Amino acid sequence: YKLTMEELELFVQEIDNLCCTIEEGVSVRELLILGKQFVERTSEMLKNPLDVLEETELEALLGEGNSLRIELPQMQQLNMRVRQLKWYKRSQGLRVASAKLTYEDVKSLLHVAAADIAPTDPIIDEEIRKLQEIGASIEAWECQANKYFNCSTQRHELVEIEQFLKTAPDIEGQVPSYIVLKDALRKAKEWLR
């Protein structure tokens, strides 16, 4: 069982109100002071925007909070902030590392966000919205590509497919059918010659 800050304060008051001196009272007072300092630092840290936070600082603060053995409501918020930061850095890392996200990356990031991340931060909200847009663009492009695959292409539609293929670079995600459709178009042109 962990004491809450309120219970710890009451305990210190009771120790102070005793007629005798208890040696452990000093330790209890120190624990209360450490708890108050932790709450203050955590509150300040949680006010910072997500994109300026450092994971190591948050993790250190979490470790410190766990070592206090006090029930601190900020620990839940701090844990959520760490998960948000890790998710955000993963999303940003994938978007920077590869020129275009795969549809699987987008789905995975959105799944984790829905299951594990509270979208309580405007930066997280914006990142989720961006991923949803990328996913929707990939889906729309792939849907149109499938229509071209599922129809008997006439010569005049080849120009339309060429124009469609030129839209792929505008999509921020990878479109898996691009290479297959491009190859099919090349083969169709060769066959029609």
N, C-alpha and C positions, 0 to 999 in steps of 0.2 A: 504494500500500500504506500502510495506517495501522498504527501501532504500538499494541499493547495497553498498558494501564497497567502490567502486569507487565513487558513488554519495555522500556517507558520507564524503570521503576525499575532494571532491570538495566543499562540503558544509562547511567543516572546513576551507578550504583555503579562501572561500568567507567571512566567519566570521572574519578570521584573517586579511583580506584586508580591512575591514570596518574602517572608521575613528573613529567610536565610539566603545564602549565596550558593548557587550550584555551579560547579566548575564547567559543566557542559553548556551552561547558558551562553558562554562566550562563543562556542562553536555554533549554537543555534542562531545567535545574532549575526554571526558572520555569514551563515547560510542564507539568512534573510536578505542581507546586504547584497550578496552575490546574486540572489534571485532577482532582486530589484534592478541591479545593474544589467543582468541578462535581458529582462523584460524591456528595459529602456533601449539597449543596443539593438535588440531584435525588432522593436517597433520602428526604430530609425531605418534599419536595413530594409524592412518590408515596405517602406515608403518609396524606396528607389525604383525607378523604371527597370524592367526586366533586362533590357539591353545593356545596362551598365553594371549589373551584378556579376560577381565572380563566383563560380561554383565552389572553389576552394574556401572562400570566406563563409559561404552559406553552410558548407559541410562542417567547417570548424565550429561555427555557431551551434549547429545541431549536436555535435559531439559534446560541446560545453553544456548545452541544455540537458542532454541525457545524463551527464555526469553529476548534475546537481541533485538528482533524485527528488525533484519537486514536480508536482503536476502543474505544468505550464501550458496554458491555452495557445500560446504562440508557437509551440512545437508543431502543432497540426498545420498552421499557416506556413511555417518554415519548411516543413516536409513538402507541402504542395508547391511552394516556390521553387524548391530544388527540382522537383519533377518537371515543373513548367520550364525551368531554365535548361535542364537536360534535353527535353523534347525540342525546345526552340533551337538550341545549338545543333542538335542532330538534324533538324529540318534545314537550318541555314547551311550546315556543313554539306548536306547532300545537294542542295541547290547550287552551292559554290563549286563543289568538287566535280560534279558532272555538268556538262553543258545543258543537259536536259534530264529531268527526272523521269524515271520509268513510271508506268501506271501502277505497278506493284508498290513502288516507294511511296507514291501519293496515297494509295489505299492504306498502306501500313501506318503512315504518319497520321492520317485522319482517324484510323481505328484506335490508335494509342491515345490520341487527343480526346476522342469520345469516351474512352473507357477510364482514362487515368488522369486527365488534365482538366481542371476547372477553368473554363474560359473567362476568368475574372480580370484579365489584363488586356488592355487594348492592343498590345503587341501580339499576344497570343491570338486574339480575335482576328487581327489582320493577317497573320500567318495562316490561320485556318481558312480564312476566306480566299487567300491566294492559292492555297493547295486545292480548294474546292473548284476554283476557276480553272486551274491547270487540269484537274481530273475531268471536268466537264468538257474542256476543249479536246482532250485526248479522246474521250468517249464519242463526241460529235464527229470528229475526224474519222475515227475508226468505223462508225456507223455509215458514214458516207462512202468510205472505201469499200465496205462490205456490199453496198448497193452496186458499186461498179463491178465487183467480183461476181455478183449474182445475176447479172444481166448479160444478154448476148450483145457484145459491143459492136457497134457499126463504125464505119470509118470516120463519120463525122463526130462521133463521141470521143474519139481519141484526143482531139484537141481539148475537149472538156476535161478529160482525165489529166492531160498535161497541165492545164491551168490549175486543177485541183492539187496536183502534186507540188506545185509552186507555193501552195499555202502551208505546207508542212513546216518549213522553217519558222513560220510565225507562231507556231505552237510552242509553249515553254516546256512541254514534256515530250518524251519520245513516243512516236507513233509507230507501233510494231509493224503495221501493214505497209508502211512507206516503201521499203525495199522490195517487198513482194509485188506491190502494185507497179512500181517503177520497172521492175524486171518484166512483168506481164505486158506492160505497155511497149517496152522495147521489142519483145518477142512478137507482139501483134503487128508492130510496124514492119518488122523484118518479114513476117509472113505475108503481109499485104503488098510488099514490093514485088 
